[in-house]
Amino acid sequence: MKNWVRANKGFLLFLALFGVFRTAVADWNPIPSASMHPNLLEGDVVFVNRLAYNVKVPLTGIVISATGEPQRGDIVTFSSPVNGMRLIKRVIALPGDRVAMHNEQLIINGQQAGYTAMGHTTENIQGVGELAAVRVDESLGQHSHAIQFLPQVKARRDFDTIVVPAGQYMMLGDNRDNSEDSRYIGLVPRALLIGRAERVLASADITGNWMPRTERFGMSLYPRQ
């Protein structure tokens, strides 16, 4: 064993440094579900900046210091407060915000988000089939992004005003009626944030023919900023 370690010490050092890099500096996150349609697709692999919000002890979740504050509209990877599963959603409400949802429409600090129709499409739901989908542009202050509604799906489209406590965030999926987000798992503490998703590194059509979607390679997740 000692001889093997001695002979492969360079490779072992590389693995150790690689592990430190992935858990403390930058990471990539495969997208397995449709919860962020239309902006993220199944088969996308996104680059995640782990230093966007916190510096953590490598290979742990222990925060050493804060490096930045999550902003409304950020796409964030985090550990679910329910079961620890890694999720990716969009930051909708910040600490201190008063937020409500009425018939899919967000109201933040007394101001209703803006919605502009973008068109209609369909989405295939496993076990259900093709359903109608409505895409709109949602404006939250200075930030806007595309979201999607599935009118035929039973979902939580309403909730009364919530005041987001200090150190917590409300996360919603862009595919509003097909996303397990803060409406179901609760608000997300800052300590569970992993990093800010920045762009698509690579993409393949894993629900179809597995061909690469080269037009998505290197695509920014914030093209309107």
GIBEL-V614740 format. One record per backbone hydrogen bond with DSSP energy under -0.5 kcal/mol. CO is the residue of the C=O (numbers start at 1). NH is the residue of the N-H. If there is no record, write none. Layout:
co & nh
CO & NH
CO & NH
This chain:
co & nh
1 & 5
2 & 6
3 & 7
4 & 8
6 & 9
8 & 12
9 & 13
10 & 14
11 & 15
12 & 16
13 & 17
14 & 18
15 & 19
16 & 20
17 & 21
18 & 22
19 & 23
20 & 24
21 & 25
21 & 26
25 & 50
25 & 51
27 & 48
29 & 46
30 & 32
31 & 43
34 & 37
35 & 175
36 & 39
36 & 40
41 & 44
42 & 206
43 & 204
44 & 31
45 & 201
45 & 202
46 & 29
47 & 198
47 & 199
48 & 27
48 & 50
49 & 52
49 & 196
50 & 54
53 & 67
53 & 68
54 & 56
55 & 64
55 & 65
57 & 60
62 & 57
65 & 55
71 & 74
74 & 76
74 & 91
75 & 197
76 & 89
77 & 194
77 & 195
78 & 87
80 & 84
85 & 80
87 & 78
89 & 76
90 & 172
91 & 73
93 & 170
94 & 97
97 & 99
97 & 164
98 & 109
99 & 162
100 & 107
101 & 159
102 & 105
105 & 102
106 & 113
107 & 100
107 & 109
108 & 111
110 & 112
111 & 108
114 & 139
116 & 137
119 & 135
121 & 133
123 & 125
123 & 131
124 & 126
125 & 128
125 & 129
129 & 125
131 & 123
133 & 121
134 & 149
135 & 118
135 & 119
136 & 138
136 & 147
137 & 116
137 & 139
138 & 140
138 & 145
139 & 114
139 & 141
140 & 143
143 & 140
145 & 138
147 & 136
148 & 176
148 & 177
149 & 134
150 & 153
153 & 155
155 & 157
157 & 104
159 & 101
162 & 99
162 & 164
164 & 96
165 & 168
167 & 190
169 & 171
169 & 188
170 & 92
170 & 93
171 & 182
172 & 90
174 & 148
174 & 176
175 & 178
179 & 181
181 & 184
181 & 185
182 & 186
187 & 189
188 & 169
189 & 192
190 & 193
192 & 79
195 & 77
195 & 197
196 & 49
198 & 221
199 & 47
199 & 201
200 & 218
202 & 45
203 & 213
204 & 206
205 & 208
205 & 210
211 & 205
212 & 214
213 & 216
214 & 217
216 & 219
219 & 200
222 & 225
